[in-house]
Amino acid sequence: MQRIVALLRLLAIVVIILSGLVLHTRNAQPVTLDLYFVRIEQPLSLILAVSLLIGAVLGVLGALPRLLAGRRANRRLRRELRAHAMLPAAPPTDAADKGPA
């Protein structure tokens, strides 16, 4: 199973690298990016790659508070579960043992 996961990861890396190479070869013409205070002239593929990277980083940063809150809640629930597991178990209550109701 671990070999399959490793093979899938390798395949994903190869696909990403090949996609980047195709992106670069198909979009190598220089483009001017005007950011009001600075002008940058770079290949379109580089601007696209940097834009995608910035978007991914901003997406992770946007999701981070929710992820951290979920981790805190999981940690708290695990602590509660451990605390309850250490308590003595309540005796089982069976309707047959009580007699007629």
SULRA-V248455 format. One line per field, one symbol per residue. ss: DSSP state (H for helix, E for strand, L for the rest). phi: phi as a letter, one per 20 degrees, with the letter a starting at -180 (. if undefined). psi: psi as a letter, one per 20 degrees, with the letter a starting at -180 (. if undefined). A space follows every 50 residues. Layout:
ss = ???
phi = ???
psi = ???
This chain:
ss = LHHHHHHHHHHHHHHHHHHHHHHHHHLLLEEEEELLLLEEEEEHHHHHHH HHHHHHHHHHHHHHHHHHHHHHHHHHHHHHHHHHHLLLLLLLLLHHHHLL L
phi = .fffffffffffffffffffffgffeceffcedddmebdcdcfgffffff ffffffffffffeggffffffffffffffffffffeffffffddffffnf e
psi = ghhgggghggggggggghgggggghiliqqqpookgiqpporqhhggggh ggggggghgghhigghghghgggggghgggggghhiqqqqqppphhhhaq .
